[in-house]
Amino acid sequence: MKYKSSTIKSKWKKTQWLLEDSYFRKYVPVTLTFNKKKLSTMLGDYSNVYFKPTGGSGGNNIIRIRKTDGGYQTQLNTKKTTYSSSSELYRELNRFAGKRPYLLQKGIRLAKSKGKPFDIRVMVQKTSQGKWVSTVLFTKIGSPGKVATNYNQGGSIGTFHKTMSGAGFNSAFIQKAESELKEVGVATGYNFDRHYRGFKELGLDVAIDSSGRPWILEVNTRPQVYPLKNLKDRSLYKRVLSYGKQYGRFK
């Protein structure tokens, strides 16, 4: 990773950048920093809440919290644990977090393609003229029973149109969703530029809920593209590299 592109680790900082701009507000699920009071607010408002490390990557250490009839159930990777009260749940989450800052995010029920949950990666790259372009969209298809769809969590990579049609969306809708997501990607690039210098590429993780509505789960400033090599059609990988060459990314 020799190429230069600014990196911002804090998911909270990046979420705040988006929320300052009214254009993005409808795309960002409710996100709060973790503490006892905010946990009870989130559990009061939503049946599904994600507990994510502010600086984590690769889908690691993400816990899904679900309300159950008798209390709460957490899931980390494939391990499920139940708690009878929110204070018991809080104690455990607090212990798990230790000194690391965590976020709470409203859980989005991911659309499923052929029975598997998926989300979308929108790859946005900057040209040598300083223009942002949404170069590639692909999907990360979760392995059933896992919390995160990430490739290194056992997920697989798919193409946008095929995955979306596997989820029952028609081609006119898919077309429209694709242009909306590309527009959101470009807007994110310019938003990030206003806050910090030196970004050359970004990877947006976008969830599509069952009604087809897009939600930005997070913006990666060091997006991995190597999983694209595993698609039969290498054109997406080649496209990322053809843009990446302009700022020194060769793999």
C-alpha positions as a Markdown table, in Angstrom:
| # | Residue | x | y | z |
|---|---|---|---|---|
| 1 | Met | 0.0 | 0.0 | 0.0 |
| 2 | Lys | 2.5 | 2.6 | -1.2 |
| 3 | Tyr | 0.0 | 5.0 | -2.8 |
| 4 | Lys | -1.0 | 8.2 | -0.9 |
| 5 | Ser | -4.6 | 8.7 | 0.1 |
| 6 | Ser | -5.6 | 10.1 | 3.4 |
| 7 | Thr | -7.0 | 7.7 | 6.1 |
| 8 | Ile | -9.5 | 8.6 | 8.8 |
| 9 | Lys | -10.1 | 5.8 | 11.2 |
| 10 | Ser | -12.8 | 7.2 | 13.4 |
| 11 | Lys | -16.2 | 6.1 | 12.2 |
| 12 | Trp | -17.8 | 8.7 | 14.5 |
| 13 | Lys | -15.9 | 11.5 | 12.9 |
| 14 | Lys | -16.9 | 10.4 | 9.4 |
| 15 | Thr | -20.5 | 10.0 | 10.4 |
| 16 | Gln | -20.5 | 13.5 | 11.8 |
| 17 | Trp | -19.1 | 14.9 | 8.5 |
| 18 | Leu | -22.0 | 13.4 | 6.6 |
| 19 | Leu | -24.6 | 14.5 | 9.1 |
| 20 | Glu | -23.5 | 18.1 | 8.9 |
| 21 | Asp | -24.8 | 18.1 | 5.3 |
| 22 | Ser | -28.6 | 17.9 | 4.9 |
| 23 | Tyr | -28.2 | 15.9 | 1.7 |
| 24 | Phe | -26.9 | 12.9 | 3.6 |
| 25 | Arg | -29.2 | 12.9 | 6.5 |
| 26 | Lys | -31.8 | 10.6 | 5.0 |
| 27 | Tyr | -29.0 | 8.1 | 4.1 |
| 28 | Val | -27.4 | 7.7 | 7.6 |
| 29 | Pro | -29.0 | 5.4 | 10.1 |
| 30 | Val | -29.2 | 6.8 | 13.7 |
| 31 | Thr | -25.7 | 6.5 | 15.2 |
| 32 | Leu | -24.7 | 7.5 | 18.7 |
| 33 | Thr | -21.5 | 7.1 | 20.8 |
| 34 | Phe | -21.9 | 4.3 | 23.3 |
| 35 | Asn | -22.8 | 4.9 | 26.9 |
| 36 | Lys | -25.4 | 3.6 | 29.3 |
| 37 | Lys | -28.0 | 6.3 | 28.6 |
| 38 | Lys | -27.7 | 6.1 | 24.8 |
| 39 | Leu | -27.9 | 2.3 | 24.9 |
| 40 | Ser | -31.3 | 2.5 | 26.6 |
| 41 | Thr | -32.4 | 5.2 | 24.2 |
| 42 | Met | -31.5 | 3.0 | 21.2 |
| 43 | Leu | -33.0 | -0.2 | 22.7 |
| 44 | Gly | -36.2 | 1.8 | 23.4 |
| 45 | Asp | -36.4 | 3.0 | 19.8 |
| 46 | Tyr | -35.2 | 0.0 | 17.7 |
| 47 | Ser | -35.5 | -3.8 | 17.7 |
| 48 | Asn | -32.1 | -4.2 | 16.2 |
| 49 | Val | -29.0 | -2.2 | 17.2 |
| 50 | Tyr | -25.4 | -2.7 | 16.1 |
| 51 | Phe | -22.5 | -2.1 | 18.5 |
| 52 | Lys | -19.4 | -1.2 | 16.5 |
| 53 | Pro | -15.8 | -0.2 | 17.4 |
| 54 | Thr | -15.2 | 3.4 | 16.3 |
| 55 | Gly | -11.9 | 2.5 | 14.8 |
| 56 | Gly | -12.5 | -1.1 | 13.7 |
| 57 | Ser | -12.3 | -2.6 | 10.2 |
| 58 | Gly | -13.1 | -5.8 | 8.3 |
| 59 | Gly | -16.3 | -6.3 | 10.2 |
| 60 | Asn | -14.4 | -7.4 | 13.3 |
| 61 | Asn | -15.8 | -7.0 | 16.9 |
| 62 | Ile | -19.3 | -6.0 | 15.7 |
| 63 | Ile | -22.1 | -7.2 | 17.9 |
| 64 | Arg | -25.7 | -7.2 | 16.9 |
| 65 | Ile | -28.2 | -6.7 | 19.7 |
| 66 | Arg | -31.8 | -7.9 | 19.2 |
| 67 | Lys | -34.8 | -7.4 | 21.5 |
| 68 | Thr | -36.4 | -10.7 | 22.5 |
| 69 | Asp | -39.5 | -11.5 | 24.5 |
| 70 | Gly | -37.5 | -12.1 | 27.6 |
| 71 | Gly | -34.8 | -9.4 | 27.2 |
| 72 | Tyr | -31.9 | -9.1 | 24.7 |
| 73 | Gln | -29.8 | -11.3 | 22.5 |
| 74 | Thr | -26.3 | -10.4 | 21.3 |
| 75 | Gln | -24.5 | -12.0 | 18.4 |
| 76 | Leu | -20.7 | -11.8 | 17.9 |
| 77 | Asn | -19.7 | -13.7 | 14.7 |
| 78 | Thr | -21.9 | -16.8 | 15.2 |
| 79 | Lys | -21.9 | -16.8 | 19.0 |
| 80 | Lys | -25.3 | -15.8 | 20.6 |
| 81 | Thr | -25.8 | -14.8 | 24.2 |
| 82 | Thr | -29.0 | -13.7 | 26.0 |
| 83 | Tyr | -29.5 | -11.1 | 28.8 |
| 84 | Ser | -32.5 | -10.6 | 30.9 |
| 85 | Ser | -32.1 | -6.9 | 31.5 |
| 86 | Ser | -30.5 | -3.9 | 29.8 |
| 87 | Ser | -28.3 | -3.2 | 32.7 |
| 88 | Glu | -26.8 | -6.7 | 32.5 |
| 89 | Leu | -26.4 | -6.2 | 28.7 |
| 90 | Tyr | -24.7 | -2.8 | 29.3 |
| 91 | Arg | -22.2 | -4.3 | 31.8 |
| 92 | Glu | -21.2 | -7.0 | 29.3 |
| 93 | Leu | -20.8 | -4.5 | 26.4 |
| 94 | Asn | -18.9 | -2.1 | 28.5 |
| 95 | Arg | -16.5 | -5.0 | 29.6 |
| 96 | Phe | -16.1 | -6.0 | 26.0 |
| 97 | Ala | -15.3 | -2.5 | 24.8 |
| 98 | Gly | -12.7 | -2.0 | 27.5 |
| 99 | Lys | -10.9 | 1.3 | 26.8 |
| 100 | Arg | -11.9 | 1.3 | 23.1 |
| 101 | Pro | -14.6 | 3.8 | 22.0 |
| 102 | Tyr | -17.7 | 2.2 | 20.5 |
| 103 | Leu | -20.8 | 3.3 | 18.5 |
| 104 | Leu | -24.4 | 2.3 | 18.5 |
| 105 | Gln | -26.1 | 2.2 | 15.2 |
| 106 | Lys | -29.7 | 1.5 | 14.3 |
| 107 | Gly | -29.8 | -1.9 | 12.7 |
| 108 | Ile | -31.0 | -2.1 | 9.1 |
| 109 | Arg | -32.6 | -5.3 | 8.0 |
| 110 | Leu | -30.6 | -6.1 | 4.9 |
| 111 | Ala | -32.3 | -7.2 | 1.8 |
| 112 | Lys | -31.5 | -10.8 | 0.9 |
| 113 | Ser | -30.5 | -12.1 | -2.5 |
| 114 | Lys | -31.4 | -15.8 | -2.9 |
| 115 | Gly | -31.8 | -16.0 | 0.9 |
| 116 | Lys | -28.5 | -14.4 | 1.8 |
| 117 | Pro | -28.1 | -10.9 | 3.3 |
| 118 | Phe | -26.0 | -8.5 | 1.3 |
| 119 | Asp | -24.7 | -4.9 | 1.2 |
| 120 | Ile | -23.1 | -2.8 | -1.5 |
| 121 | Arg | -19.7 | -1.3 | -1.9 |
| 122 | Val | -19.5 | 1.9 | -3.9 |
| 123 | Met | -15.9 | 2.6 | -4.9 |
| 124 | Val | -15.2 | 6.3 | -5.5 |
| 125 | Gln | -11.9 | 7.5 | -7.0 |
| 126 | Lys | -10.4 | 10.8 | -7.8 |
| 127 | Thr | -9.0 | 11.6 | -11.2 |
| 128 | Ser | -5.8 | 13.5 | -11.8 |
| 129 | Gln | -8.0 | 16.5 | -12.6 |
| 130 | Gly | -9.4 | 16.3 | -9.0 |
| 131 | Lys | -12.8 | 15.1 | -10.0 |
| 132 | Trp | -14.5 | 12.3 | -8.0 |
| 133 | Val | -16.0 | 9.4 | -10.0 |
| 134 | Ser | -18.0 | 6.4 | -8.7 |
| 135 | Thr | -16.0 | 3.8 | -10.6 |
| 136 | Val | -17.4 | 0.4 | -9.5 |
| 137 | Leu | -20.3 | -1.0 | -7.5 |
| 138 | Phe | -20.2 | -4.6 | -6.2 |
| 139 | Thr | -22.0 | -6.5 | -3.5 |
| 140 | Lys | -20.8 | -8.3 | -0.4 |
| 141 | Ile | -23.0 | -11.3 | 0.2 |
| 142 | Gly | -23.0 | -12.5 | 3.8 |
| 143 | Ser | -22.6 | -16.1 | 4.8 |
| 144 | Pro | -25.8 | -17.0 | 6.6 |
| 145 | Gly | -25.6 | -16.8 | 10.4 |
| 146 | Lys | -22.8 | -14.2 | 10.5 |
| 147 | Val | -23.2 | -10.6 | 11.7 |
| 148 | Ala | -21.1 | -8.9 | 9.0 |
| 149 | Thr | -21.1 | -9.4 | 5.3 |
| 150 | Asn | -17.3 | -8.7 | 4.9 |
| 151 | Tyr | -15.2 | -10.9 | 2.7 |
| 152 | Asn | -12.9 | -11.8 | 5.6 |
| 153 | Gln | -16.0 | -12.9 | 7.6 |
| 154 | Gly | -16.7 | -15.6 | 5.1 |
| 155 | Gly | -18.8 | -13.5 | 2.7 |
| 156 | Ser | -18.6 | -13.6 | -1.0 |
| 157 | Ile | -18.4 | -11.0 | -3.7 |
| 158 | Gly | -21.2 | -10.4 | -6.3 |
| 159 | Thr | -22.1 | -8.1 | -9.1 |
| 160 | Phe | -24.6 | -5.4 | -8.4 |
| 161 | His | -27.3 | -6.2 | -11.1 |
| 162 | Lys | -27.2 | -9.9 | -10.5 |
| 163 | Thr | -27.4 | -9.6 | -6.7 |
| 164 | Met | -30.2 | -7.0 | -6.8 |
| 165 | Ser | -32.3 | -9.1 | -9.2 |
| 166 | Gly | -31.7 | -12.1 | -6.9 |
| 167 | Ala | -33.3 | -9.9 | -4.2 |
| 168 | Gly | -36.4 | -9.5 | -6.4 |
| 169 | Phe | -35.9 | -5.9 | -7.6 |
| 170 | Asn | -36.8 | -5.2 | -11.2 |
| 171 | Ser | -34.4 | -3.9 | -13.8 |
| 172 | Ala | -35.9 | -0.3 | -13.9 |
| 173 | Phe | -35.5 | -0.1 | -10.1 |
| 174 | Ile | -31.9 | -1.5 | -10.2 |
| 175 | Gln | -30.9 | 1.1 | -12.9 |
| 176 | Lys | -32.3 | 3.9 | -10.7 |
| 177 | Ala | -30.6 | 2.6 | -7.6 |
| 178 | Glu | -27.3 | 2.4 | -9.4 |
| 179 | Ser | -27.4 | 6.0 | -10.5 |
| 180 | Glu | -28.5 | 7.2 | -7.1 |
| 181 | Leu | -25.7 | 5.3 | -5.4 |
| 182 | Lys | -23.1 | 6.6 | -7.8 |
| 183 | Glu | -24.3 | 10.1 | -7.1 |
| 184 | Val | -24.1 | 9.6 | -3.4 |
| 185 | Gly | -20.6 | 8.3 | -3.8 |
| 186 | Val | -19.4 | 11.4 | -5.7 |
| 187 | Ala | -21.2 | 13.7 | -3.2 |
| 188 | Thr | -19.4 | 11.8 | -0.3 |
| 189 | Gly | -16.0 | 12.4 | -2.0 |
| 190 | Tyr | -16.6 | 16.2 | -2.2 |
| 191 | Asn | -18.0 | 16.2 | 1.4 |
| 192 | Phe | -14.8 | 14.5 | 2.7 |
| 193 | Asp | -12.6 | 17.0 | 0.7 |
| 194 | Arg | -14.2 | 19.8 | 2.6 |
| 195 | His | -13.1 | 18.4 | 5.9 |
| 196 | Tyr | -9.7 | 17.0 | 5.2 |
| 197 | Arg | -7.1 | 17.0 | 2.4 |
| 198 | Gly | -5.5 | 14.2 | 0.4 |
| 199 | Phe | -8.3 | 11.7 | -0.2 |
| 200 | Lys | -7.9 | 9.8 | -3.5 |
| 201 | Glu | -10.3 | 7.0 | -3.0 |
| 202 | Leu | -13.2 | 6.0 | -0.7 |
| 203 | Gly | -15.4 | 2.9 | -0.3 |
| 204 | Leu | -19.0 | 3.4 | 0.8 |
| 205 | Asp | -20.7 | 0.5 | 2.5 |
| 206 | Val | -24.3 | 0.8 | 1.7 |
| 207 | Ala | -27.1 | -1.4 | 3.0 |
| 208 | Ile | -30.3 | -1.8 | 1.0 |
| 209 | Asp | -33.3 | -2.6 | 3.2 |
| 210 | Ser | -36.1 | -4.9 | 2.1 |
| 211 | Ser | -38.0 | -1.9 | 0.6 |
| 212 | Gly | -35.0 | -1.0 | -1.5 |
| 213 | Arg | -34.0 | 2.1 | 0.5 |
| 214 | Pro | -30.2 | 2.8 | 0.7 |
| 215 | Trp | -28.4 | 3.4 | 4.0 |
| 216 | Ile | -24.8 | 4.4 | 4.3 |
| 217 | Leu | -23.4 | 2.1 | 7.0 |
| 218 | Glu | -19.9 | 3.6 | 6.9 |
| 219 | Val | -17.3 | 5.2 | 4.6 |
| 220 | Asn | -13.9 | 3.4 | 4.3 |
| 221 | Thr | -10.9 | 5.5 | 3.6 |
| 222 | Arg | -8.7 | 2.5 | 2.9 |
| 223 | Pro | -11.1 | 0.3 | 0.8 |
| 224 | Gln | -9.9 | -3.2 | -0.1 |
| 225 | Val | -10.4 | -4.2 | -3.7 |
| 226 | Tyr | -8.6 | -7.5 | -3.8 |
| 227 | Pro | -11.8 | -9.5 | -3.4 |
| 228 | Leu | -12.8 | -8.3 | -6.9 |
| 229 | Lys | -10.1 | -10.5 | -8.3 |
| 230 | Asn | -12.3 | -13.5 | -7.4 |
| 231 | Leu | -15.1 | -12.4 | -9.8 |
| 232 | Lys | -15.1 | -14.4 | -13.1 |
| 233 | Asp | -15.3 | -11.0 | -14.9 |
| 234 | Arg | -12.1 | -9.1 | -14.0 |
| 235 | Ser | -13.3 | -5.9 | -15.7 |
| 236 | Leu | -14.4 | -4.3 | -12.4 |
| 237 | Tyr | -10.9 | -5.0 | -10.8 |
| 238 | Lys | -9.2 | -3.6 | -13.9 |
| 239 | Arg | -11.4 | -0.5 | -13.9 |
| 240 | Val | -10.4 | 0.3 | -10.2 |
| 241 | Leu | -6.8 | -0.1 | -11.1 |
| 242 | Ser | -7.0 | 2.1 | -14.2 |
| 243 | Tyr | -8.2 | 4.9 | -12.0 |
| 244 | Gly | -5.9 | 3.9 | -9.2 |
| 245 | Lys | -2.8 | 4.3 | -11.4 |
| 246 | Gln | -3.4 | 8.0 | -11.4 |
| 247 | Tyr | -2.5 | 8.2 | -7.7 |
| 248 | Gly | -0.1 | 5.2 | -7.4 |
| 249 | Arg | -2.4 | 2.2 | -6.6 |
| 250 | Phe | -1.3 | -0.8 | -8.6 |
| 251 | Lys | -3.0 | -3.6 | -6.8 |
